[in-house]
Amino acid sequence: MTTMTAEPLLAADSTESPSEMRRHELAAFLRSRRERITPEQVGLVRGRRRRTPGLRREEVAQLSAVGVTWYTWLEQARDIQVSAQVLDAIARALLLDPSERAHLFALAAAPDPAPGTDCPTVTPALRTMLEQLDPIPACVQNSRYDVLAYNRTYSRLLCDLDALPPEDRNCLLLAFTHDDWRASIVDLPEVTRMMAAKFRASMAGHLAEPAWKALLHRLERQSPEFREVWERHEVVDQKGRTKYIRNARVGLLHVEHTNLWLGPASGPRLVSYPPVDEETRIRLERLHRFACASDSK
């Protein structure tokens, strides 16, 4: 892998535009932050023949759920469009502090969806917890329904989550726009109505934040069904309950939806779906084996 120069602005041609200069500076900044983090800090195992100082590019991509090629292009100063959600995920993966996070978004010329906030990533301990919960499906979500991390069983519970770009891994968006996800939900109209009501209740504290407004506009643009439900102005709070999921691989699942809050009630939570009955337990074990086999291919 070719090593980039450390001072792109000093070496930049005088004919470079401001946007080109920002891209080169962004590339150098990302590389410098990546190289300062040890694998152990983010729960990765250090190999014997590790030549790269800090993390590898593919490891940052894995931690932030971004494609390796996409992240590599960022460090190569390619002229690509990067969403605020992707930048947020990279900021968390690189353990940026508030000043570094603000610098990242400024270089990318993008609005920060959560300005002034710290960027702790999904911790290694939390990732281990998700893995240990298998074959119980589990994920970490924020109050905007973004899926921040998930285990293998959850990756195949409602659709092939790994096949989706990070900016599309949002449960509310998928419930209104993704065919496979919608086909897996039993009593779809009631579920989507409740999700929209929960989203409206949560959004009351985030009305001016770009990421929330962007998600709302995307839903209104892509789903007439969402627009109709949204106009009802219903609100409900977050509560667990039993639900049925129709999985395309293993059949009907009867699970208990549970929330474990990881901070304030408006913040991130660990969502899990333990089985209600023995048949569901057996089917979840089968689904986990399928997900593991798919990952190994």
Beta strands, then each sheet from edge to edge (+ up, - down):
strand 1: 138-141
strand 2: 147-150
strand 3: 241-247
strand 4: 251-261
strand 5: 269-272
sheet 1: 2+ 1- 5+ 4- 3+
end
